[in-house]
Amino acid sequence: MKFQISRNLDAHLIKERVPTQYKNLAVSCESELRGKCTLITFPHHNRDIVKSGLVGKALKSLGTLTDHQLVVVGGCFSIEATNILNSKKAIFLSLSDQYITDTYHSNV
């Protein structure tokens, strides 16, 4: 799976649409969510690294983001991917907060 986009979700449905291991994270961020949300689920096992290229493809596929909140799920986001998603004010649901760059991971 590269990514999956779910659009126009009511905020209270996010916890029902995320992978099982992310449900507690989704519940803990519920107070930040209001109205409609867009959920992007990236590779989400704890060793999966979501790099900026994949984030860029997902955002391009998404098109113009309306006033919906963006929620992203992924195992671990690279620094570059995090920067891109922070510029979209995304809410992150991630199992890892390792400090990894796109280039470091490609050399491993």
PyRosetta script that sets phi, psi and omega in degrees:
from pyrosetta import init, pose_from_sequence

init()
pose = pose_from_sequence("MKFQISRNLDAHLIKERVPTQYKNLAVSCESELRGKCTLITFPHHNRDIVKSGLVGKALKSLGTLTDHQLVVVGGCFSIEATNILNSKKAIFLSLSDQYITDTYHSNV")
pose.set_psi(1, 130.0)
pose.set_omega(1, 175.6)
pose.set_phi(2, -87.7)
pose.set_psi(2, -58.7)
pose.set_omega(2, 174.5)
pose.set_phi(3, -164.8)
pose.set_psi(3, 159.4)
pose.set_omega(3, 176.6)
pose.set_phi(4, -135.2)
pose.set_psi(4, 133.5)
pose.set_omega(4, -179.0)
pose.set_phi(5, -110.9)
pose.set_psi(5, 129.4)
pose.set_omega(5, 172.9)
pose.set_phi(6, -118.2)
pose.set_psi(6, 120.8)
pose.set_omega(6, -175.0)
pose.set_phi(7, -104.7)
pose.set_psi(7, 158.4)
pose.set_omega(7, 172.2)
pose.set_phi(8, 55.3)
pose.set_psi(8, 40.2)
pose.set_omega(8, 177.5)
pose.set_phi(9, -86.6)
pose.set_psi(9, 136.3)
pose.set_omega(9, 169.9)
pose.set_phi(10, -64.8)
pose.set_psi(10, 141.8)
pose.set_omega(10, -174.9)
pose.set_phi(11, -52.8)
pose.set_psi(11, -39.3)
pose.set_omega(11, -177.0)
pose.set_phi(12, -70.4)
pose.set_psi(12, -10.2)
pose.set_omega(12, 179.4)
pose.set_phi(13, -89.6)
pose.set_psi(13, -11.5)
pose.set_omega(13, -177.8)
pose.set_phi(14, -55.2)
pose.set_psi(14, -47.9)
pose.set_omega(14, -177.1)
pose.set_phi(15, -61.0)
pose.set_psi(15, -23.4)
pose.set_omega(15, 179.0)
pose.set_phi(16, -86.3)
pose.set_psi(16, -16.4)
pose.set_omega(16, -174.6)
pose.set_phi(17, -102.9)
pose.set_psi(17, -8.8)
pose.set_omega(17, -179.4)
pose.set_phi(18, -87.5)
pose.set_psi(18, 158.1)
pose.set_omega(18, 175.3)
pose.set_phi(19, -58.4)
pose.set_psi(19, 153.3)
pose.set_omega(19, -173.8)
pose.set_phi(20, -49.3)
pose.set_psi(20, -45.6)
pose.set_omega(20, -175.8)
pose.set_phi(21, -68.9)
pose.set_psi(21, -7.1)
pose.set_omega(21, -179.5)
pose.set_phi(22, -105.6)
pose.set_psi(22, -2.4)
pose.set_omega(22, -175.3)
pose.set_phi(23, -60.0)
pose.set_psi(23, -43.9)
pose.set_omega(23, 179.4)
pose.set_phi(24, -63.4)
pose.set_psi(24, -38.7)
pose.set_omega(24, 176.7)
pose.set_phi(25, -63.5)
pose.set_psi(25, -40.9)
pose.set_omega(25, 179.5)
pose.set_phi(26, -65.0)
pose.set_psi(26, -40.5)
pose.set_omega(26, 178.3)
pose.set_phi(27, -63.8)
pose.set_psi(27, -39.8)
pose.set_omega(27, -177.4)
pose.set_phi(28, -69.0)
pose.set_psi(28, -21.2)
pose.set_omega(28, 179.2)
pose.set_phi(29, -102.9)
pose.set_psi(29, 5.0)
pose.set_omega(29, -177.8)
pose.set_phi(30, -54.6)
pose.set_psi(30, -35.7)
pose.set_omega(30, -177.6)
pose.set_phi(31, -67.2)
pose.set_psi(31, -20.4)
pose.set_omega(31, 178.3)
pose.set_phi(32, -82.9)
pose.set_psi(32, -15.7)
pose.set_omega(32, -173.6)
pose.set_phi(33, -95.5)
pose.set_psi(33, 135.5)
pose.set_omega(33, 178.7)
pose.set_phi(34, -140.2)
pose.set_psi(34, 145.4)
pose.set_omega(34, 173.5)
pose.set_phi(35, 64.6)
pose.set_psi(35, -133.8)
pose.set_omega(35, -177.9)
pose.set_phi(36, -94.4)
pose.set_psi(36, 146.9)
pose.set_omega(36, -179.7)
pose.set_phi(37, -131.6)
pose.set_psi(37, 155.3)
pose.set_omega(37, 169.1)
pose.set_phi(38, -113.1)
pose.set_psi(38, 128.6)
pose.set_omega(38, -178.0)
pose.set_phi(39, -112.2)
pose.set_psi(39, 125.8)
pose.set_omega(39, 172.3)
pose.set_phi(40, -114.3)
pose.set_psi(40, 120.4)
pose.set_omega(40, 177.7)
pose.set_phi(41, -103.9)
pose.set_psi(41, 114.9)
pose.set_omega(41, 177.3)
pose.set_phi(42, -96.3)
pose.set_psi(42, 177.3)
pose.set_omega(42, 173.6)
pose.set_phi(43, -51.1)
pose.set_psi(43, 130.2)
pose.set_omega(43, -164.9)
pose.set_phi(44, -127.9)
pose.set_psi(44, 14.6)
pose.set_omega(44, 172.0)
pose.set_phi(45, -76.0)
pose.set_psi(45, 155.3)
pose.set_omega(45, -171.7)
pose.set_phi(46, -61.4)
pose.set_psi(46, -17.6)
pose.set_omega(46, 178.7)
pose.set_phi(47, -99.7)
pose.set_psi(47, -2.1)
pose.set_omega(47, 179.0)
pose.set_phi(48, -75.3)
pose.set_psi(48, 129.2)
pose.set_omega(48, 177.0)
pose.set_phi(49, -104.0)
pose.set_psi(49, 122.7)
pose.set_omega(49, 177.3)
pose.set_phi(50, -95.3)
pose.set_psi(50, 113.8)
pose.set_omega(50, -176.9)
pose.set_phi(51, -97.7)
pose.set_psi(51, 166.3)
pose.set_omega(51, -174.4)
pose.set_phi(52, -60.8)
pose.set_psi(52, -33.5)
pose.set_omega(52, 179.7)
pose.set_phi(53, -60.9)
pose.set_psi(53, -43.2)
pose.set_omega(53, 179.4)
pose.set_phi(54, -68.9)
pose.set_psi(54, -39.0)
pose.set_omega(54, 176.8)
pose.set_phi(55, -61.8)
pose.set_psi(55, -44.0)
pose.set_omega(55, 178.5)
pose.set_phi(56, -59.8)
pose.set_psi(56, -42.3)
pose.set_omega(56, 177.8)
pose.set_phi(57, -63.2)
pose.set_psi(57, -42.3)
pose.set_omega(57, -179.8)
pose.set_phi(58, -64.0)
pose.set_psi(58, -44.7)
pose.set_omega(58, -179.6)
pose.set_phi(59, -66.6)
pose.set_psi(59, -36.3)
pose.set_omega(59, 176.7)
pose.set_phi(60, -64.6)
pose.set_psi(60, -42.3)
pose.set_omega(60, 178.1)
pose.set_phi(61, -65.2)
pose.set_psi(61, -34.3)
pose.set_omega(61, 179.3)
pose.set_phi(62, -67.4)
pose.set_psi(62, -36.8)
pose.set_omega(62, -177.9)
pose.set_phi(63, 80.1)
pose.set_psi(63, -154.5)
pose.set_omega(63, -177.8)
pose.set_phi(64, -67.4)
pose.set_psi(64, 125.7)
pose.set_omega(64, 177.7)
pose.set_phi(65, -83.9)
pose.set_psi(65, 120.0)
pose.set_omega(65, 178.2)
pose.set_phi(66, -74.1)
pose.set_psi(66, -151.8)
pose.set_omega(66, -179.9)
pose.set_phi(67, -85.2)
pose.set_psi(67, 14.8)
pose.set_omega(67, 176.2)
pose.set_phi(68, -72.0)
pose.set_psi(68, 149.0)
pose.set_omega(68, 173.9)
pose.set_phi(69, -77.8)
pose.set_psi(69, 145.4)
pose.set_omega(69, 179.7)
pose.set_phi(70, -103.3)
pose.set_psi(70, 124.7)
pose.set_omega(70, 176.7)
pose.set_phi(71, -118.1)
pose.set_psi(71, 130.5)
pose.set_omega(71, -178.8)
pose.set_phi(72, -122.8)
pose.set_psi(72, 140.0)
pose.set_omega(72, 179.4)
pose.set_phi(73, -118.1)
pose.set_psi(73, 132.6)
pose.set_omega(73, 177.0)
pose.set_phi(74, -168.1)
pose.set_psi(74, 155.9)
pose.set_omega(74, -179.9)
pose.set_phi(75, -61.1)
pose.set_psi(75, -55.5)
pose.set_omega(75, 178.8)
pose.set_phi(76, -154.4)
pose.set_psi(76, 129.0)
pose.set_omega(76, -179.9)
pose.set_phi(77, -97.5)
pose.set_psi(77, 133.6)
pose.set_omega(77, 175.5)
pose.set_phi(78, -65.1)
pose.set_psi(78, 164.6)
pose.set_omega(78, 179.0)
pose.set_phi(79, -59.2)
pose.set_psi(79, -44.1)
pose.set_omega(79, -179.0)
pose.set_phi(80, -64.0)
pose.set_psi(80, -42.4)
pose.set_omega(80, 178.2)
pose.set_phi(81, -64.3)
pose.set_psi(81, -40.8)
pose.set_omega(81, 178.6)
pose.set_phi(82, -61.1)
pose.set_psi(82, -42.7)
pose.set_omega(82, 179.6)
pose.set_phi(83, -61.7)
pose.set_psi(83, -43.0)
pose.set_omega(83, 179.4)
pose.set_phi(84, -62.6)
pose.set_psi(84, -47.0)
pose.set_omega(84, -177.2)
pose.set_phi(85, -70.4)
pose.set_psi(85, -32.4)
pose.set_omega(85, 174.9)
pose.set_phi(86, -63.1)
pose.set_psi(86, -34.6)
pose.set_omega(86, 178.7)
pose.set_phi(87, -66.7)
pose.set_psi(87, -19.8)
pose.set_omega(87, 176.3)
pose.set_phi(88, -97.1)
pose.set_psi(88, 5.0)
pose.set_omega(88, -179.4)
pose.set_phi(89, 58.5)
pose.set_psi(89, 39.9)
pose.set_omega(89, -179.0)
pose.set_phi(90, -71.0)
pose.set_psi(90, 150.6)
pose.set_omega(90, 171.5)
pose.set_phi(91, -101.6)
pose.set_psi(91, 124.4)
pose.set_omega(91, -174.1)
pose.set_phi(92, -95.9)
pose.set_psi(92, 135.1)
pose.set_omega(92, 168.3)
pose.set_phi(93, -120.9)
pose.set_psi(93, 104.0)
pose.set_omega(93, -173.2)
pose.set_phi(94, -138.4)
pose.set_psi(94, 143.7)
pose.set_omega(94, 179.6)
pose.set_phi(95, -83.8)
pose.set_psi(95, -16.2)
pose.set_omega(95, -175.7)
pose.set_phi(96, -136.1)
pose.set_psi(96, 146.0)
pose.set_omega(96, 176.1)
pose.set_phi(97, -123.0)
pose.set_psi(97, 37.5)
pose.set_omega(97, 178.1)
pose.set_phi(98, -62.5)
pose.set_psi(98, 153.9)
pose.set_omega(98, -179.9)
pose.set_phi(99, -98.4)
pose.set_psi(99, 88.7)
pose.set_omega(99, -174.6)
pose.set_phi(100, -126.5)
pose.set_psi(100, 138.3)
pose.set_omega(100, 176.6)
pose.set_phi(101, -100.1)
pose.set_psi(101, 163.7)
pose.set_omega(101, 175.8)
pose.set_phi(102, -57.6)
pose.set_psi(102, -45.1)
pose.set_omega(102, -175.6)
pose.set_phi(103, -72.5)
pose.set_psi(103, -35.5)
pose.set_omega(103, 178.2)
pose.set_phi(104, -62.3)
pose.set_psi(104, -46.9)
pose.set_omega(104, -177.1)
pose.set_phi(105, -65.7)
pose.set_psi(105, -33.6)
pose.set_omega(105, -178.8)
pose.set_phi(106, -71.4)
pose.set_psi(106, -17.6)
pose.set_omega(106, 178.2)
pose.set_phi(107, -94.0)
pose.set_psi(107, -5.8)
pose.set_omega(107, -176.5)
pose.set_phi(108, -84.5)
pose.dump_pdb("model.pdb")
